[in-house]
Amino acid sequence: MNDFEIHWVDLEREPREKPDPRYPFGIDRDASEGKQPACTAQLPYPARRCGFYVVICKRCGLDAVVTTAGRVDDPRSIKLPCKRG
């Protein structure tokens, strides 16, 4: 079962900066601040260009925004704390 709704908002801009060479296969963002329980949402990767994902947990209602730049160092996942926890 998919526990997340993920919507991408296209800002219709191409990237201006070069990607960070430390993340040639994307980055896994951790926004949980170490809190438990936490869940990880897989993001469509890579994003087409500059924009952001709106991530909504269907179980607890937590929502988050994750920015994208249309580069290989874009986020490929985000870990979020459970709002019920």
C-alpha positions in Angstrom: 0.0 0.0 0.0 1.2 3.5 -0.8 1.1 5.6 2.4 1.9 8.9 0.6 0.4 11.2 -1.9 3.1 12.9 -3.8 2.5 15.9 -6.1 5.2 17.7 -8.1 4.9 21.4 -8.8 6.8 22.5 -11.8 8.4 25.9 -11.6 9.3 25.7 -15.3 12.9 26.7 -14.7 16.0 24.7 -15.8 18.8 24.3 -13.3 21.5 27.0 -13.3 24.1 25.4 -11.0 26.1 22.2 -11.4 25.0 19.2 -9.3 26.9 18.3 -6.2 29.4 15.6 -7.2 29.0 13.9 -3.8 25.5 12.7 -4.8 25.6 11.3 -8.3 22.6 9.1 -7.6 20.5 11.4 -5.6 20.1 12.1 -2.0 18.0 10.7 0.8 16.6 13.5 2.9 16.0 12.9 6.6 13.5 15.4 8.1 12.6 13.1 11.0 15.0 14.8 13.4 15.6 11.4 14.9 11.9 11.1 16.1 10.2 7.7 16.0 8.1 6.4 14.5 9.1 7.7 11.1 8.4 6.7 7.5 10.2 7.1 4.2 8.6 8.3 1.1 10.2 7.4 -2.3 10.2 10.4 -4.6 10.0 10.3 -8.4 13.7 10.6 -9.4 15.1 12.6 -11.0 12.8 15.6 -11.2 12.3 17.1 -14.7 13.6 20.5 -13.6 13.3 23.1 -10.8 10.2 22.7 -8.7 9.1 20.9 -5.5 7.3 17.9 -4.2 4.4 18.1 -1.8 4.4 14.9 0.2 1.3 14.0 2.3 1.1 11.0 4.6 -2.2 9.2 4.2 -2.0 7.7 7.6 -1.2 10.6 9.9 -1.8 13.7 7.7 1.7 15.1 8.0 2.7 17.1 5.0 6.1 18.3 3.7 7.7 20.2 0.8 10.9 19.0 -0.8 12.6 21.1 -3.4 14.1 19.9 -6.7 16.5 21.3 -9.2 16.2 18.8 -12.1 19.7 17.5 -11.4 21.3 14.1 -10.4 21.7 15.4 -6.8 17.9 15.8 -6.3 16.2 14.1 -3.4 15.1 10.5 -4.2 13.4 10.0 -0.8 12.4 11.8 2.4 12.1 10.4 5.9 9.4 12.0 7.9 8.3 11.7 11.6 4.9 10.3 12.2 2.5 13.0 13.4 0.7 10.4 15.6 3.9 9.3 17.3 
